[in-house]
C-alpha cells in the first residue's frame, strides 16, 4: 500500500516531528553514518525553529493586545481609562544562527539515512521518516473519464486508474422512446438507456475504433468502471457524450 510523505503539514506538527527527529538522531545518527558535526547542525536547526515559532506566537498575542488598546483608544467610551501602553515583550536569548531551508536540509539528510546499509524500518519509525499508509476507499472511488482524441481512427478515452488495475468501458444506446400514456402524459419522457461493455484496458487511453453505422456524425455515450483483479470496483463514472466520425471523412465535433 502506498504511504503518505513522512513530513506533516502545519508548523505545529512539523515542529513536533523535528523535535523527535533531533532527539533520535542524537542517539542513532552515528550508526547511520551521520557525522557529529551534522548531528550538531541538525540540533541547531531544531533550536532555531523552536525559537522562531515561539516568537511568532508571542507576537501574535502582542498584536492582539495592541489591537485591543487601539480599539479602546479610538472608539472607547469617554472616561474609560486606557491604562499604560503595551510594553515590548521580553524574548529569550536567541540560539545559534542557522541558514535558510531547514526542512530542505533535513530532507537530504533523511535520504542519506535511508540509503545507509544500517538503515531498517524500525529505525525509520523511531526517526519518524516512514509515512503512514494511505487509506483508500476503493468501494467509493468514482471513475473518471475524459476525451483525449476524436478522429477518423477512433475515439480515445482517457482515465486515471490510480490504485486500480484498469478500466472497463461501456457504451450506451437508447432502446426505445417511452410512448406517452394517460399514466405518463407529455412528450418529454426519458428514453431507456442500455449500457453494454465494449472493452477493457489496463492503461489509458482506451480506443473505441468501431466505425460509424452511417456516413454521418454519430452521438456516442460512454461510461467507465474501474477494475480490481478483473472485478468491477468503485463507482461508475459520469456519462461522456461524444459526436464521433469514426471511419468517415466528416468533420469531427464534440459535445
N, C-alpha and C positions, 0 to 999 in steps of 0.2 A: 504494500500500500504506500502511496506517495506521502511524503512528510512536508509539513509547512517549514518555513525558514525558522531557524533556531532563535533569531533575534526578535524580540517582541516589538510591538509598536507602542508609542507613548513614552514620554520622558520618565514618568514614574516607573513604568515597567522595565524600561531599558536600564535605568539606574539600579534597580534590584538585581537584574541579570548581571550587570557589570560588577557589582559588589561581590556576588557569588563567584564569578569567573576569576576575579582578582584573588580572592581567598584560596580558591582551589589551585590556581596557577602557582601561588607561593609554595604550596605543598608538593605538587607533582610536576611542575614545569620542567625541572631538570631531567626527569625521567623521559620527557617528550622532546628533549633536545633544545629547550628554551634556555638561553644564556641568562646568568644572573642580572646582567645589565638590562636585558629585555624584561625580566620579571619586575625589576625596579621601575622601569619606564611605564609598564602597564599599571603598576600601583600608583605612580604619579598621575597618570591619566585618570584613574579612578578617583583620586582625591580631588582633581581639578573639576571633574564632572559633578561630584557631590557638592563641592563648594559653590559652583555656579548655579546649580539648581536650587540650593538653599537661598542664594542671593535673589534669584528670581521670585521665590515665594515671599521673601522678606519685603521686597519692593512692591509686590502685588498688594500686600497688606498695607504698606505705607501709602500707596496710591489711593487705596480706598479711604484711608484716614484723611488724606488731603482733600479728596473729593467731598467727603462729608463736611469738612471745615469750610471748603469753598462754597458749598450749597448754603450752609448756615450764614456765611458772610454775605452772600449776595441776596438771599431771599428769606432769611430767618426773621422771626418776629422781633419787632423793635423792643429793645431792652433785654433780650436774651443774651447772657454773657457768652462770648466766644471761647474764652479760655486762652491758654498760651498757644502760640503757633506750634504745629507739629515739629518735633526736632528730628535731626538726622539719626538713623539707626546706627548702632554700634556693630560693626562687622568683625568677624573673627579674622585672625591673621591668614592671609591667602597662602595656599600651598605653592609648591614649585611650579613655575610657569611651564606649560607644555605647548606643542604645536597644534595647529588645527587638524581636524579629521580623526578624532579619537576612534570612532567606530570603523572607519576605513582601515586604520592600522590594525585594529582588533580582528577584522575580517581576514586580513592577510595572515595574521598570526594563527588564527583558527585553521586556515587551510594548511599551513605548515604542520600544525599539530596532527591534523587528520591524515597527513601523508607520512607521518613518522612510523617506523616499524613497531614501536611500542604502543601505539595507539590502539584502543579497543573500545567497544560500545560502552562498557562500564565507566571508563574514564571520561568518555564523551558525555555521558549523562551527568556525571559529577560536575563537569565543567559547564554544563548547560548548552552544549553545542550540537545537540541532536534535537531536531524539531519534532513536534507532536505529530502523530499520524492524522492525516486529513480524513474526517468522517464524511463520506459521500453517500447521500441517499439516492441510490440507483433507481428505486421504485418511483420516485417523484421527480426524476430528472427529465425535463421536457426536451425532445429532439428539436433541432433547429435545421432548417433547410433554406437555401438561397440559390439564386440563379447565377451561374458562372458564365455560361455561354449559350447562345441560342442561334444556330445557323443551319445550313443545309445538311450538315453532317450529324446533327443531333442536338438534343437539349442536355446541357451539362449541369448537373445539380451538385452544389457544394454542401457539405455537412462537416461538423466538427465532432469526432467520435469521443474525444476525451477519454474517460475511463472505460468505455465500451469497446467491443471488438469490431464493430462495423455497423451497417445500417441496412434495413430492408425498405424498399421503395414501393409505394402504392400509387396507382393511377386511378382517378375517379371518373366514372361515366354516369350519365343520367339514364336511369332505367326507363322512366316514362313520366310524363307530367300528370299530376293529380287532376282528375276531372272534377270541376266544382259540382257539388250536390246541395241538397237542402240542408244537410248536416254540415257541409264545408262550403259555404257560399263564397262568391268572389272569384276573380281570375288571377289572384296573386299567390295562390297556394304554392309551397315549395315543391319542386320535383324531387324524386328519390335519387340519392347518390349512392352508387355501388363502388366500393374500393377493392381493387384487385392487385395482388402483388405482381410486379413486373421485373423484379430483380433484387439482388443483394450486392453489397460492396464492402470490402474490408477497409477501403480507404477512399477518400474523396479525390476526384469527383465521380459521381455515377453518371454514365452516359445513356440517355434514352434515345436510341437510334431508330426507333420504329418510324417508318415513313408515314406521311400523311395519307389518309384514306383517299382523299381527292386532291386535286391540284389547287387547293385553296388553303388559306390560313386556317389553322385548327387550334381551338382552345383546349388546353390540357390542364388537368388538375393533379397536383402531386401532394403526397404526404409521406413522411418517413417515420420509422420507429427505429430505436437502437437495438442492437443485438449484443447479448452477453452469452458466450458459449453456445452460439447458434439458437438461442431462445430470445424471443422478443421481450424487451425490458423497458422500463420507464414509460413516459407519457408520449403519445403520438404528437407529431408536430402540427402547427397550423397549416392550412392549405395554401400552397403556392400556385398561382394561376399564370400560365404562360401561353402566349399565342405562337404556336410552332409552325415552321415551314420546312420540316424535315423531308428531304428527297425531292424538293421542287425549287424553283428559282425565284419565288416570290420574295418580296422584301420582308425582313423579319421585324415583328413588332412584339413588344412585351407589355402586358398589363401590369 
